[in-house]
């Protein structure tokens, strides 16, 4: 039996167990048809990824299935997030006659083209999109900041690292190149944010998307543990078949242990994904039975440890404390969180793995891969000098001035997203990039605190989003903007905007129903009740406030209505 077939059997076995265990939780927020369709698609695409000889055969199988599923699914965002790690991200150039290069295609861009763009088109052509401007259609501050950052990326051509250039044509810019950059920014960034913001306009839709992402994490975590224990990257064969690059799949070691990757493509990307999964599970655990609830947290944390990435460990801890600081009853939650983390650390220290974890942390005297910290420190010093020389709009030739930072793999590894953005797009670009996520963070925090007394479930939802955004901001300081970092950054921004917008509309609905009964107010209340806000009058006692969202803002709103006693 070939190693690829053995790997496929292991992945399918783990996926089957996880999906069966996740089904009761998923059905609290999704319809059975939607969840079963997403699971079926995960199985089919996983099999196709392992058995197809190259990426284009995989596209031939996956593209029509993704388009079909998108047309059937009531929440394409959940479909997108559940399939986020179905196969590794391997870029394959699109062959075009007469053109030097069109652009590279990977699973993320394939899903953008086959899931997100059709979903955005459905939104645009729906009755809500053709009606007069509604609250969900207005540009938010985050939209303007993201579009401004995209405009900078379009206008400024960052020259690539000379050592990685195979053709002199890529060193010069042109109008065609600018159009290509604009198109890639649209499918890589803006359409992700736009579809998430527009589709997840009710707490139920947000929760459905969160469940899908947690299922994705729950599949990746045991795969990561298996890879680390067996010293075997299960998706290595997929990457080898699809790409001739020696960096498509690499066994990365730390202290004689394999750093797991699963389908994330990199240990840092896997660690980030699982850290976000831990944060979102802080909201979902209240809906699970005790046995599955108790098993999920150790599974995610063991997967996080298997990635053996220090940045995501720090990010996960930051997520836990951020959630405790924002959630209802934050004082007791902070104490419980500290106690749980201390107990987990103490238990870890009693195992052989504890010594290896300590050995990688310089703050505790660890010396394993300490050269990485020196590299990051020197990189920041060199980057700051260049940023000072071109502070506002950056230096598109920065790679040529960082040649002394070339590391053992022959690349200049910009392992700090903030330094990377500031180098190439200046402090203006950094302000636009960071402001995109900081604006939803501030609004989500305010809305979550406003629900602390009236609706603990909605407050917990907001606290989980705030915690994941805070953790993302921490982890971006230790990684390049690649793989899951570059996708979940925009997903979390969209979810934050959607949650904050719902909170504002819900508070308006409550204020309208609580106002004195005058002729004008009575008319407004009647209109609000027609849009689904009538149920908001009695929703302040719990998470049933979700039914106060305006269903007309979502083309699939009917699928989000009361499926459980807690969510509308």
Secondary structure by P-SEA (a helix, b strand, c coil): ccaaaaaaaaaaaaaaaaaaaaaaaaaacccaaaaaaaaaaaaaaaaaaaccccaaaaaaacaaaaaaaaaacccaaaaaaaacccccbbbbbbbbccccccccccaaaaaaaccaaaaaaaaaacccccccccccccccaaaaaaaaaaaaaaabbbbcccccccccccccccaaaaaaaaaaaaaacaaaaaaaaaaaccaaaaaaaaaaaaaaaaaaaaaaaaaaaaccccaaaaaaacccccccccccccccccccccccccaaaaaaaaaaaaaaaaaacccccaaaaaaaaaaaaaaaaaaccaaaaaaaaaaaaaaaacccaaaaaaaaaaaaaaaaaaaaaacaaaaaaaaacccccccccaaaaaaaaaaaaaaaaaaaacccccccccccccccccccccccccccaaaaaaacccaaaaaaaaaaaaaaaaaaaaaaaaaccccaaaaaaaaaaaaaaaaaaaaaacccccccccaaaaaaaaaaaaaaaaaaaaaaaaaaaaccccaaaaaaaaaaaaaccccccccccccccccccccccccccccccccccccc
